[in-house]
Amino acid sequence: MFDTVAILGATGAVGHIMRKLLEDRNFQAKQFRFLASARSAGKTLEFQGKTYTLEELTKDSFEGVELVIASTPDDVAAEYLPAAVAAGAIVIDESGYWRMKPDVALVIPEINPEAALAAKGIIASPNCSTTQMVMALKPLYDASRIRRVIVSTYQATSGAGVAGTSDLMEGSRAYLDGKSHDYQVFPHPIAFNAIPQIGSEKEEGYTSEEMKMVYETRKILGDDSIQINPTCVRIPVANCHSETITVETERPISPEEARQLFADFPGITVVDDLKNLSYPLPSTCDGSDEVYIGRIRRDISHPNGLSFWCVSDNLRKGAATNAVQIAELLAKHRACTK
């Protein structure tokens, strides 16, 4: 058990789920503190049957704190998390700022828990679209090294925050009423539409979201040789990201073998019965911590290829759940080594 745990960003979309998960999973600490912006400081929230007052986040907020779980924008993470490390805290960070720093561990507990246990300072949680894909890749990679991945994502509006989902809801309502809507988050209407750009333009016509999937996957699996070709698309679904994934492995993996590999891997649920119209859907995966896989089939264009469909709640396993699982891993290790 940690003595003092500080939660940053507890009132945001991911932070709200994180707080609920910590309650539901009975995560224990002697003391919890909740840090927020000056605008939110002074407000109260309920947690584990107690009322807490939000404290204003400053660089002096971390004295005596042993563990920080942060879900903040990149600029906040960049400015304040080094102060937490300097004060002696271990930090679990949900932002994108620290993920690719050489001395920062990038962790999915089912895949590389040892990286978290060896980390000094900041432990980063991956991008949501990366997390569910790498969860699906890991059991295949362990059976036969992956040479190449082609992935297309169909990402929910919740990935753009509360305002993103509001854009979807209000934009859809306006569309059906024959009215216009002033979108706050997306560069094009998201209602009844698909936007083939998430993030800013980066090298060779790829976006920042797409390149996250490339670099983060290689870092988590510890293999810079994997070739990854991603296309990220925003679609008018409120929650849960979906992905079509095709992999090329060193030796062929049959759909039957893949189905068993997926089923045996912690955190993955196989839903794969095409004849009976059974496969993962965003509507049925919402609110779950699992990664769901279906439509498992041979790639008919390549002898060593395998294709499948993958759905996961991007606010849970793609964000809050992964962070809480890292915290649980650290707490368990701490208890075993004391």
C-alpha positions in Angstrom: 0.0 0.0 0.0 1.1 3.5 -0.8 0.9 6.1 2.0 -0.2 9.1 -0.2 -1.6 8.9 -3.7 -2.3 12.1 -5.7 -4.8 12.0 -8.6 -4.4 14.7 -11.3 -7.3 15.4 -13.7 -9.9 13.5 -11.7 -12.8 15.5 -13.0 -12.1 14.9 -16.8 -13.7 12.1 -18.9 -10.8 9.7 -18.3 -10.2 10.9 -14.7 -13.9 10.3 -13.8 -13.6 6.7 -15.0 -10.2 6.3 -13.2 -11.7 7.4 -10.0 -14.6 5.0 -10.3 -12.2 2.1 -11.2 -10.1 2.9 -8.1 -13.2 2.6 -6.0 -14.6 -0.5 -7.7 -11.3 -2.3 -7.6 -10.8 -1.2 -3.9 -7.4 0.4 -4.5 -6.1 1.3 -1.1 -3.8 4.1 0.2 -3.5 5.7 3.6 -4.3 9.1 2.0 -5.7 10.3 -1.3 -5.3 13.9 -2.7 -7.0 15.3 -5.7 -5.1 18.1 -7.6 -6.7 20.3 -10.3 -6.4 23.6 -12.1 -7.0 26.9 -10.3 -10.4 27.1 -11.9 -11.5 23.8 -10.3 -9.7 24.1 -7.0 -12.1 24.3 -4.0 -14.7 22.1 -5.6 -15.5 18.8 -3.9 -15.9 15.2 -5.0 -16.9 11.9 -3.5 -14.4 9.0 -3.4 -14.6 5.8 -1.4 -17.3 7.2 0.8 -15.5 10.4 1.7 -15.7 14.0 0.5 -12.5 15.5 -0.9 -11.7 19.1 -1.8 -9.8 19.6 -5.0 -6.4 21.3 -4.3 -4.8 23.7 -6.8 -2.0 22.0 -8.7 1.4 23.7 -8.2 4.9 22.5 -8.4 5.0 22.3 -4.7 1.9 20.0 -4.5 3.9 16.7 -4.4 5.7 16.9 -1.0 5.1 13.5 0.7 3.3 12.0 -2.3 4.5 8.5 -3.2 2.4 7.8 -6.3 0.8 10.2 -8.8 -1.8 9.1 -11.4 -2.2 11.8 -14.0 -4.7 12.4 -16.8 -3.9 15.8 -18.1 -3.1 17.6 -21.3 0.4 17.3 -22.6 1.5 20.8 -21.6 0.4 20.2 -18.0 2.2 16.9 -17.9 5.4 18.5 -19.3 5.3 21.4 -16.8 4.3 19.7 -13.5 5.3 16.0 -13.6 9.0 16.6 -13.3 8.3 18.3 -10.0 6.5 15.2 -8.8 9.5 13.0 -9.7 11.9 15.5 -8.0 9.8 15.2 -4.8 10.3 11.4 -4.9 7.0 10.2 -6.4 6.4 7.5 -9.0 4.2 9.0 -11.7 1.8 7.1 -14.0 1.0 9.5 -16.9 -1.8 9.3 -19.4 -0.7 12.1 -21.5 1.3 11.7 -24.7 4.2 14.0 -23.7 6.5 11.5 -22.0 5.8 8.2 -23.9 8.7 8.3 -26.3 11.3 9.7 -24.0 14.2 7.2 -23.9 14.3 7.0 -20.1 10.5 6.6 -19.6 8.8 3.2 -19.5 5.8 2.8 -21.8 3.7 0.1 -20.2 0.8 -2.2 -20.8 0.7 -4.5 -17.7 -0.3 -7.6 -19.6 2.6 -7.2 -21.9 5.7 -5.6 -20.3 5.1 -5.3 -16.5 8.8 -5.6 -15.9 9.3 -2.2 -17.5 7.0 -0.6 -14.9 8.8 -2.3 -12.0 12.2 -1.2 -13.2 11.1 2.4 -14.0 12.4 5.4 -12.2 10.2 8.4 -12.1 7.6 8.5 -14.9 5.7 5.5 -16.3 3.7 6.4 -19.4 0.5 4.7 -20.5 0.2 4.3 -24.3 -2.2 6.0 -26.8 -5.6 4.4 -26.8 -5.5 3.1 -30.4 -2.0 1.7 -29.7 -3.1 -0.1 -26.5 -5.8 -2.3 -28.0 -3.7 -3.1 -31.1 -0.6 -4.2 -29.1 -2.8 -6.2 -26.8 -3.9 -8.1 -29.9 -0.5 -8.3 -31.4 1.4 -9.7 -28.4 0.1 -13.3 -28.3 0.7 -13.5 -32.1 4.2 -12.0 -31.7 5.1 -14.6 -29.0 4.0 -17.4 -31.3 5.8 -16.1 -34.4 7.6 -12.8 -34.8 5.6 -10.1 -36.6 7.1 -8.6 -39.7 4.4 -6.2 -40.8 1.1 -4.7 -39.6 -1.5 -2.9 -41.6 -4.1 -1.3 -39.4 -7.1 1.0 -40.0 -8.8 2.5 -37.0 -12.3 3.7 -36.6 -12.1 6.0 -33.6 -15.0 7.2 -31.4 -15.6 10.8 -30.6 -14.9 10.3 -26.9 -11.2 10.1 -27.9 -11.4 13.8 -28.5 -12.8 14.4 -25.0 -16.2 15.4 -23.7 -16.4 18.2 -26.3 -15.9 15.6 -29.0 -18.9 13.6 -27.9 -20.9 16.8 -27.5 -20.0 17.6 -31.1 -21.4 14.2 -32.2 -24.6 14.5 -30.2 -25.4 18.1 -31.0 -24.2 17.8 -34.6 -26.4 14.8 -35.2 -29.4 16.5 -33.6 -28.9 19.6 -35.8 -28.4 17.4 -39.0 -31.7 15.6 -38.3 -33.5 18.9 -37.7 -32.1 20.3 -40.9 -30.0 22.9 -39.0 -26.3 23.8 -39.0 -24.0 23.1 -36.1 -20.8 25.0 -35.1 -18.4 22.2 -34.4 -16.0 22.9 -31.6 -13.5 20.0 -31.9 -13.6 18.5 -35.4 -12.5 20.2 -38.6 -15.4 18.8 -40.5 -18.9 17.7 -39.5 -18.7 14.4 -37.6 -22.4 13.6 -37.7 -23.2 11.0 -40.5 -19.6 11.4 -41.7 -16.1 10.0 -41.4 -12.9 12.1 -41.1 -9.7 10.4 -42.3 -7.4 12.6 -40.1 -6.7 12.4 -36.4 -3.9 14.6 -35.3 -1.6 16.9 -37.2 0.3 16.2 -40.4 3.7 14.5 -39.8 6.2 12.8 -42.1 5.3 11.3 -45.5 1.6 12.2 -45.3 0.9 10.4 -42.0 -0.7 12.0 -39.0 0.5 12.3 -35.4 -2.0 9.7 -34.3 -0.8 7.3 -36.9 2.9 7.7 -36.1 2.1 7.2 -32.4 0.9 3.7 -33.3 4.1 3.1 -35.2 6.6 4.3 -32.6 4.7 3.2 -29.4 4.1 -0.3 -30.7 7.8 -0.8 -31.4 8.8 0.5 -28.0 6.3 -1.7 -26.1 7.2 -4.8 -27.9 10.9 -3.9 -28.0 11.3 -4.5 -31.7 12.1 -1.7 -34.0 12.0 -4.0 -37.1 8.2 -4.3 -37.1 6.8 -2.4 -40.2 3.5 -0.7 -39.4 1.2 1.1 -41.8 -1.7 2.8 -40.0 -4.7 4.9 -41.2 -6.7 6.6 -38.4 -10.3 7.7 -39.1 -12.7 9.4 -36.8 -16.3 8.1 -37.1 -19.6 9.1 -35.6 -19.6 6.6 -32.7 -19.7 7.9 -29.2 -17.4 5.4 -27.5 -15.1 2.4 -28.2 -12.5 2.4 -30.9 -12.5 -0.3 -33.6 -9.6 -1.5 -35.7 -9.1 -3.8 -38.7 -5.7 -5.4 -38.4 -3.7 -7.5 -40.8 -0.4 -9.0 -39.7 2.4 -10.8 -41.6 4.3 -13.2 -39.4 7.5 -15.2 -39.9 5.5 -18.4 -40.1 1.9 -18.8 -40.9 -0.6 -18.6 -38.0 -3.9 -20.3 -38.9 -7.2 -18.7 -37.8 -7.7 -21.7 -35.4 -4.3 -21.2 -33.8 -4.8 -17.4 -33.6 -8.3 -17.9 -32.0 -6.7 -20.0 -29.2 -3.8 -17.6 -28.7 -6.2 -14.7 -28.3 -8.5 -16.7 -26.0 -5.6 -17.7 -23.7 -4.2 -14.1 -23.4 -5.3 -12.1 -20.3 -7.5 -9.2 -21.1 -8.7 -10.5 -24.5 -12.2 -11.9 -25.2 -12.8 -13.6 -28.5 -16.3 -13.0 -30.1 -16.0 -14.7 -33.5 -19.0 -16.5 -35.1 -19.7 -14.9 -38.5 -22.4 -17.4 -39.4 -24.4 -16.3 -36.4 -23.6 -12.6 -36.8 -21.5 -12.6 -33.7 -18.5 -10.2 -33.5 -17.4 -7.3 -31.4 -19.4 -4.1 -31.7 -18.7 -0.7 -30.1 -22.3 -0.9 -28.7 -21.6 -4.1 -26.9 -18.0 -3.4 -25.7 -18.8 0.0 -24.1 -18.0 0.0 -20.4 -15.8 -3.1 -20.5 -12.1 -3.4 -19.6 -11.4 -6.2 -22.1 -10.1 -6.0 -25.7 -12.5 -7.9 -28.0 -11.4 -9.7 -31.2 -13.5 -11.3 -34.0 -13.6 -11.8 -37.8 -10.4 -13.9 -37.4 -9.4 -15.1 -40.9 -6.6 -16.0 -43.2 -5.2 -13.1 -45.3 -6.0 -14.4 -48.8 -3.4 -12.1 -50.3 -0.4 -13.4 -48.4 0.6 -16.9 -47.2 1.8 -15.6 -43.8 -1.0 -13.1 -43.3 -3.8 -13.0 -40.8 -6.6 -10.5 -40.5 -9.0 -9.7 -37.7 -11.3 -7.1 -36.1 -10.6 -5.5 -32.7 -12.8 -3.3 -30.5 -12.1 -1.8 -27.1 -13.4 0.9 -24.8 -10.9 3.7 -25.4 -11.7 5.5 -22.2 -11.1 2.3 -20.1 -8.5 -0.1 -21.3 -7.3 2.6 -23.8 -6.8 5.0 -20.9 -8.1 4.8 -17.3 -8.0 1.0 -16.8 -4.5 0.7 -18.1 -3.3 3.4 -15.6 -5.1 1.8 -12.7 -3.7 -1.6 -13.6 -0.2 -0.1 -13.5 -0.9 1.3 -10.1 -2.1 -2.1 -8.9 1.0 -3.7 -10.3 3.2 -1.3 -8.4 1.2 -1.6 -5.2 1.4 -5.4 -5.3 5.1 -5.3 -6.0 5.6 -2.9 -3.1 3.7 -5.2 -0.7 5.8 -8.2 -1.8 9.1 -6.4 -1.3 8.5 -4.8 2.1 
